[in-house]
Amino acid sequence: MVTRRLILQFGAGMLALPFGNLLAMGNSPDTSTLPLIQRKIPGTGELLPVIGMGTSRTFDTDNDPESLVRLTAVMKAFFAGKGMVIDSSPMYGDAESRVGDVLRNIKNHPGVFAATKVWTTGREQGIAEMQESARRMNVKIFDLIAVHNLVDWKTQLGTLKEWKKEGKVRYIGITTSHGRDHDEFLEVMRKEPIDFAQFSYNIGNRTAEKEILPLAQDRGIATMINRPYQRGSLFRASKGKELPALAKEIDCSSWGQFYLKFILGHPAVTCIIPATSKPHHMVDNMQANSGRTPDQEQRKEMLNIFNNL
């Protein structure tokens, strides 16, 4: 069994790093004096910091001390950057368990907005899976549970509506990461009383601008953006390229922040959940949690810059 004592034994130095040292790891300026960017959940007005944390692939690790030291450093950088939203899923292997392990081993961590998904067929199977997710992530009541990739969505959303009424979950929603699901996804958004919709959107994949984002804005549905870097392909486009002067106008010091701020420039975006297993990448991501966001003219310029890389 991996205990806090073992984690400290293997990585006391990294776990003790203050935010200033973590900033140095990411080669990013300290943006802690800039205003935190928060967006409202339309249904309630609750404010969320705009940069959250995804766990797909990155937190699916073995239960060993070295992995937990590294993931704890990632989580500490996330909290230091004033992050709250942590999103996972049973689909992500052991990610839910690693999130729970790390949260148990960080003393006095700030509150989290805990989100996961249900990804199975059948009512009883869905209930059992959600209960297991709560155990794995060490969560008593999830802030958000969404039906993952619309799997048996009528059944699972029926249960989630009951759970929300009973106070077993605060918000409910749906997710997709596949373009082929968009027609059905939009139909659920139009007809069902969901609080959140999660989908892919980034400067290189703007399909969601056509219907999903406008519909979310019209229906008062919060949005959670996955794959903000198109699984790393955006960095291949900008590799070795000088950051444009526009970046300073929106408080960006890296291409990663540039890509995140482009997404945040859309008024229907509530939060973004980039995933990483590297502390210095998390530090960089969290710089986009503060400062200025682009207006529509600046977004047009950002898009032009990207298209000419």
FENTAZI-V729186 format. One record per residue. N is the residue number from 1. RES is the residue in one letter. SS is DSSP state (2 for helix, 1 for strand, 0 for the rest). PSI is psi in degrees with one decimal (999 if undefined). Layout:
BEGIN
N & RES & SS & PSI
N & RES & SS & PSI
END
This chain:
BEGIN
1 & M & 0 & 133.1
2 & V & 0 & 118.7
3 & T & 0 & 169.4
4 & R & 2 & -35.4
5 & R & 2 & -41.7
6 & L & 2 & -41.1
7 & I & 2 & -46.0
8 & L & 2 & -36.3
9 & Q & 2 & -39.1
10 & F & 2 & -22.6
11 & G & 2 & 40.1
12 & A & 2 & -39.2
13 & G & 2 & -46.8
14 & M & 2 & -41.7
15 & L & 2 & -25.0
16 & A & 0 & -3.5
17 & L & 0 & 127.3
18 & P & 0 & 169.3
19 & F & 2 & -34.6
20 & G & 2 & -41.0
21 & N & 2 & -37.4
22 & L & 2 & -37.2
23 & L & 2 & -39.3
24 & A & 2 & -33.8
25 & M & 2 & -33.8
26 & G & 2 & 0.6
27 & N & 0 & 37.9
28 & S & 0 & 147.0
29 & P & 0 & 157.4
30 & D & 0 & 113.9
31 & T & 0 & 15.8
32 & S & 0 & -19.6
33 & T & 0 & -9.8
34 & L & 0 & 153.1
35 & P & 0 & 137.0
36 & L & 1 & 135.6
37 & I & 0 & 122.6
38 & Q & 1 & 148.7
39 & R & 1 & 150.2
40 & K & 1 & 142.2
41 & I & 0 & 115.6
42 & P & 0 & -38.3
43 & G & 0 & -24.6
44 & T & 0 & -19.9
45 & G & 0 & -0.3
46 & E & 0 & 136.0
47 & L & 1 & 138.5
48 & L & 1 & 139.5
49 & P & 1 & 143.6
50 & V & 0 & -23.6
51 & I & 1 & 113.1
52 & G & 0 & -160.8
53 & M & 1 & 122.6
54 & G & 1 & 164.0
55 & T & 0 & 5.6
56 & S & 0 & 128.1
57 & R & 0 & -47.4
58 & T & 0 & -34.9
59 & F & 0 & 5.6
60 & D & 0 & 78.0
61 & T & 0 & 169.0
62 & D & 0 & 160.4
63 & N & 0 & 66.4
64 & D & 0 & 156.5
65 & P & 2 & -41.6
66 & E & 2 & -43.5
67 & S & 2 & -42.6
68 & L & 2 & -33.0
69 & V & 2 & -47.7
70 & R & 2 & -45.7
71 & L & 2 & -30.4
72 & T & 2 & -38.9
73 & A & 2 & -38.4
74 & V & 2 & -47.1
75 & M & 2 & -37.1
76 & K & 2 & -39.1
77 & A & 2 & -36.5
78 & F & 2 & -48.0
79 & F & 2 & -38.5
80 & A & 2 & -30.5
81 & G & 0 & 12.3
82 & K & 0 & 32.7
83 & G & 0 & 152.6
84 & M & 0 & -41.0
85 & V & 1 & 117.9
86 & I & 1 & 120.2
87 & D & 1 & 134.2
88 & S & 0 & -168.7
89 & S & 0 & 149.6
90 & P & 2 & -22.3
91 & M & 2 & -19.8
92 & Y & 2 & 33.3
93 & G & 0 & -121.8
94 & D & 0 & 13.0
95 & A & 2 & -44.4
96 & E & 2 & -41.7
97 & S & 2 & -40.7
98 & R & 2 & -37.1
99 & V & 2 & -47.6
100 & G & 2 & -43.2
101 & D & 2 & -46.0
102 & V & 2 & -43.9
103 & L & 2 & -36.7
104 & R & 2 & -29.9
105 & N & 2 & 1.9
106 & I & 0 & 112.2
107 & K & 0 & 137.1
108 & N & 0 & 39.3
109 & H & 0 & 151.6
110 & P & 0 & 169.1
111 & G & 0 & 152.0
112 & V & 0 & 155.4
113 & F & 1 & 98.5
114 & A & 1 & 121.4
115 & A & 1 & 138.0
116 & T & 1 & -167.7
117 & K & 1 & 161.6
118 & V & 1 & 132.2
119 & W & 0 & 67.8
120 & T & 0 & 174.6
121 & T & 0 & 147.6
122 & G & 0 & 139.9
123 & R & 2 & -52.9
124 & E & 2 & -37.1
125 & Q & 2 & -39.1
126 & G & 2 & -44.1
127 & I & 2 & -45.7
128 & A & 2 & -39.7
129 & E & 2 & -41.7
130 & M & 2 & -37.1
131 & Q & 2 & -38.5
132 & E & 2 & -37.0
133 & S & 2 & -40.5
134 & A & 2 & -41.1
135 & R & 2 & -45.4
136 & R & 2 & -41.3
137 & M & 2 & -1.1
138 & N & 0 & 47.7
139 & V & 0 & 131.7
140 & K & 0 & -49.4
141 & I & 0 & 119.5
142 & F & 1 & 142.3
143 & D & 1 & -36.7
144 & L & 1 & 132.5
145 & I & 1 & 129.4
146 & A & 1 & 152.3
147 & V & 1 & 117.7
148 & H & 2 & 122.0
149 & N & 2 & 31.1
150 & L & 2 & 21.7
151 & V & 0 & 118.4
152 & D & 0 & 49.3
153 & W & 2 & -33.0
154 & K & 2 & -43.6
155 & T & 2 & -51.8
156 & Q & 2 & -37.6
157 & L & 2 & -31.8
158 & G & 2 & -45.4
159 & T & 2 & -43.6
160 & L & 2 & -36.3
161 & K & 2 & -38.9
162 & E & 2 & -44.6
163 & W & 2 & -41.2
164 & K & 2 & -43.1
165 & K & 2 & -34.8
166 & E & 2 & -2.5
167 & G & 0 & 18.2
168 & K & 0 & -14.0
169 & V & 1 & 146.5
170 & R & 1 & -42.9
171 & Y & 1 & 153.9
172 & I & 1 & 158.2
173 & G & 1 & -168.4
174 & I & 1 & 159.0
175 & T & 1 & 157.5
176 & T & 0 & 147.5
177 & S & 0 & 15.3
178 & H & 0 & 124.4
179 & G & 2 & -28.2
180 & R & 2 & -14.6
181 & D & 2 & -1.4
182 & H & 2 & -36.9
183 & D & 2 & -47.9
184 & E & 2 & -37.8
185 & F & 2 & -46.5
186 & L & 2 & -37.8
187 & E & 2 & -40.8
188 & V & 2 & -42.3
189 & M & 2 & -36.8
190 & R & 2 & -33.8
191 & K & 2 & -22.4
192 & E & 0 & 149.4
193 & P & 0 & 64.0
194 & I & 0 & 155.1
195 & D & 0 & -32.6
196 & F & 1 & 147.5
197 & A & 1 & 127.7
198 & Q & 1 & 135.2
199 & F & 1 & 171.9
200 & S & 1 & 139.4
201 & Y & 0 & 131.9
202 & N & 1 & 176.8
203 & I & 0 & -23.9
204 & G & 0 & -7.4
205 & N & 1 & 92.4
206 & R & 0 & 21.9
207 & T & 2 & -37.7
208 & A & 2 & -18.5
209 & E & 2 & -23.6
210 & K & 0 & -49.2
211 & E & 0 & -41.3
212 & I & 2 & -51.6
213 & L & 2 & -44.4
214 & P & 2 & -38.3
215 & L & 2 & -40.7
216 & A & 2 & -42.9
217 & Q & 2 & -42.4
218 & D & 2 & -36.8
219 & R & 2 & -4.6
220 & G & 0 & 42.6
221 & I & 0 & 128.4
222 & A & 1 & 150.0
223 & T & 1 & 139.9
224 & M & 1 & 119.4
225 & I & 1 & 121.7
226 & N & 1 & 167.1
227 & R & 0 & 50.0
228 & P & 0 & -18.7
229 & Y & 0 & 12.0
230 & Q & 0 & 48.7
231 & R & 0 & 40.2
232 & G & 0 & -10.4
233 & S & 2 & -27.9
234 & L & 2 & -34.9
235 & F & 2 & -29.5
236 & R & 2 & -33.1
237 & A & 2 & -36.3
238 & S & 2 & 2.4
239 & K & 0 & 127.7
240 & G & 0 & -1.0
241 & K & 0 & 142.1
242 & E & 0 & 137.8
243 & L & 0 & 132.2
244 & P & 0 & 158.4
245 & A & 0 & -29.8
246 & L & 2 & -28.8
247 & A & 2 & -38.3
248 & K & 2 & -30.9
249 & E & 2 & -22.6
250 & I & 0 & 23.3
251 & D & 0 & 46.5
252 & C & 0 & 138.8
253 & S & 0 & 11.0
254 & S & 0 & 163.5
255 & W & 2 & -34.6
256 & G & 2 & -46.2
257 & Q & 2 & -37.2
258 & F & 2 & -46.4
259 & Y & 2 & -38.3
260 & L & 2 & -42.0
261 & K & 2 & -31.0
262 & F & 2 & -45.8
263 & I & 2 & -44.0
264 & L & 2 & -17.9
265 & G & 0 & -14.2
266 & H & 0 & 126.2
267 & P & 0 & -17.6
268 & A & 0 & -1.5
269 & V & 0 & 126.6
270 & T & 0 & -50.7
271 & C & 1 & 161.4
272 & I & 1 & 143.6
273 & I & 0 & 68.9
274 & P & 0 & 146.4
275 & A & 1 & 137.6
276 & T & 0 & 153.5
277 & S & 0 & 10.5
278 & K & 0 & 123.5
279 & P & 2 & -42.2
280 & H & 2 & -28.4
281 & H & 2 & -36.9
282 & M & 2 & -41.6
283 & V & 2 & -46.0
284 & D & 2 & -45.0
285 & N & 2 & -43.8
286 & M & 2 & -14.0
287 & Q & 2 & -25.4
288 & A & 2 & -2.8
289 & N & 2 & -6.1
290 & S & 1 & 164.7
291 & G & 0 & -156.9
292 & R & 0 & 151.8
293 & T & 0 & 154.0
294 & P & 0 & 145.5
295 & D & 0 & -177.8
296 & Q & 2 & -35.6
297 & E & 2 & -39.8
298 & Q & 2 & -36.0
299 & R & 2 & -40.1
300 & K & 2 & -40.5
301 & E & 2 & -40.2
302 & M & 2 & -42.6
303 & L & 2 & -40.4
304 & N & 2 & -41.2
305 & I & 2 & -47.3
306 & F & 2 & -43.7
307 & N & 2 & -16.8
308 & N & 0 & 12.9
309 & L & 0 & 999
END
